[in-house]
Amino acid sequence: MKTVPLGQSTAPAVVAGMMRINDKSDAQIRELYDAARGSGIDFFDHADIYGGSMHFCEERFASALGLSPSERDEIVLQTKCGIVPKQGMFDFSYEHIVQQVDGSLAALGTDRIDVLLLHRPDALVEPDEVARAFDELESSGKVRAFGVSNHTPRQIDLLRTAVSQPLVANQLQLSITHAPIIAQPVAANMAGEEQSVVRDGGGIVEYCRINGITIQAWSPFQGGFFTGVFLGDPEYAELNAVIDRLAAAYGVEPIAIATAWITRHPAKMQVVLGTTTPQRVRDAAAGADVALTRAEWYELFRAAGHVLP
């Protein structure tokens, strides 16, 4: 498994997302975990809200696996906080961040979170409160590294006015078909083209590259914002024809080409898998080691319907 930079360390180019394990048995979760580890994935992504109630998927992960201390030391546990579904709000207050980390530690049965991300930007964020929480969590050893999710460049800059720790990751939605963070700059200055419209603050990929922030691509196989997987979808016939041809040429499954399109990017991104099917984990992970050519990458870009001036 290819690795990418993550803060002062490195991490696998593919991450196992645990958002959908809430209805899985212990045996199924163990099988999923073993498939990830066997594919070179030692990085597991959680969030406090996954599973329909606070910390549910974190608890299922820990109880199903019952990791020994030595096994725990072999993996990276990432979780997120900041969304409060019951109250329909986001909360980056000092009290909420600290409380949620304590809840995640208990649910995961561990003494530290390797990476903590702030989930979806809080419009009422007070950077000083975030900084106080981060300082306390770092000094107590409860959290080793910090990052964000779905943040724009200016939102990150605002946090950095107070937060002293490096923000090592920004988890953003990205797939071949849902790629405004890549496609918009390509169409810059093209009046009248929808693709040229600036979203997400503009230039987030370049901003993360400049500042050493690893982009973690979530929903890497979704056609749009939770509109369904594009692989095998007749709506994306041209794209799937190219994917299938490249998959045959490289001797991998189509899902691997969808992974490879992201990991080929020089920003050295991570792909966050959402599947709970062990074989799909293996097939997708194989894409991290497929080195698409520049021509192949752009052919996929065009086949997905993006404008190339």
Rosetta blueprint (number, residue, H / E / L):
1 M L
2 K L
3 T E
4 V E
5 P E
6 L E
7 G L
8 Q L
9 S E
10 T E
11 A E
12 P E
13 A L
14 V E
15 V E
16 A E
17 G E
18 M L
19 M L
20 R L
21 I L
22 N L
23 D L
24 K L
25 S L
26 D H
27 A H
28 Q H
29 I H
30 R H
31 E H
32 L H
33 Y H
34 D H
35 A H
36 A H
37 R H
38 G H
39 S L
40 G L
41 I L
42 D L
43 F E
44 F E
45 D E
46 H L
47 A L
48 D L
49 I L
50 Y L
51 G L
52 G L
53 S L
54 M L
55 H L
56 F H
57 C H
58 E H
59 E H
60 R H
61 F H
62 A H
63 S H
64 A H
65 L H
66 G L
67 L L
68 S L
69 P H
70 S H
71 E H
72 R H
73 D H
74 E H
75 I L
76 V E
77 L E
78 Q E
79 T E
80 K E
81 C E
82 G L
83 I E
84 V E
85 P H
86 K H
87 Q H
88 G L
89 M E
90 F E
91 D L
92 F L
93 S L
94 Y H
95 E H
96 H H
97 I H
98 V H
99 Q H
100 Q H
101 V H
102 D H
103 G H
104 S H
105 L H
106 A H
107 A H
108 L H
109 G L
110 T L
111 D L
112 R L
113 I E
114 D E
115 V E
116 L E
117 L E
118 L E
119 H L
120 R L
121 P L
122 D L
123 A L
124 L L
125 V L
126 E L
127 P H
128 D H
129 E H
130 V H
131 A H
132 R H
133 A H
134 F H
135 D H
136 E H
137 L H
138 E H
139 S H
140 S L
141 G L
142 K L
143 V E
144 R E
145 A E
146 F E
147 G E
148 V E
149 S E
150 N L
151 H L
152 T L
153 P H
154 R H
155 Q H
156 I H
157 D H
158 L H
159 L H
160 R H
161 T L
162 A L
163 V L
164 S L
165 Q L
166 P L
167 L E
168 V E
169 A E
170 N E
171 Q E
172 L E
173 Q E
174 L L
175 S L
176 I L
177 T L
178 H L
179 A L
180 P H
181 I H
182 I H
183 A H
184 Q H
185 P H
186 V H
187 A L
188 A L
189 N L
190 M L
191 A L
192 G L
193 E L
194 E H
195 Q H
196 S H
197 V L
198 V L
199 R L
200 D L
201 G L
202 G L
203 G L
204 I H
205 V H
206 E H
207 Y H
208 C H
209 R H
210 I H
211 N L
212 G L
213 I L
214 T E
215 I E
216 Q E
217 A E
218 W E
219 S L
220 P L
221 F L
222 Q E
223 G L
224 G L
225 F L
226 F L
227 T L
228 G L
229 V E
230 F L
231 L L
232 G L
233 D L
234 P H
235 E H
236 Y H
237 A H
238 E H
239 L H
240 N H
241 A H
242 V H
243 I H
244 D H
245 R H
246 L H
247 A H
248 A H
249 A H
250 Y H
251 G L
252 V L
253 E L
254 P H
255 I H
256 A H
257 I H
258 A H
259 T H
260 A H
261 W H
262 I H
263 T H
264 R L
265 H L
266 P L
267 A L
268 K L
269 M L
270 Q E
271 V E
272 V E
273 L E
274 G L
275 T L
276 T L
277 T L
278 P H
279 Q H
280 R H
281 V H
282 R H
283 D H
284 A H
285 A H
286 A H
287 G H
288 A H
289 D H
290 V L
291 A L
292 L L
293 T L
294 R H
295 A H
296 E H
297 W H
298 Y H
299 E H
300 L H
301 F H
302 R H
303 A H
304 A L
305 G L
306 H L
307 V L
308 L L
309 P L
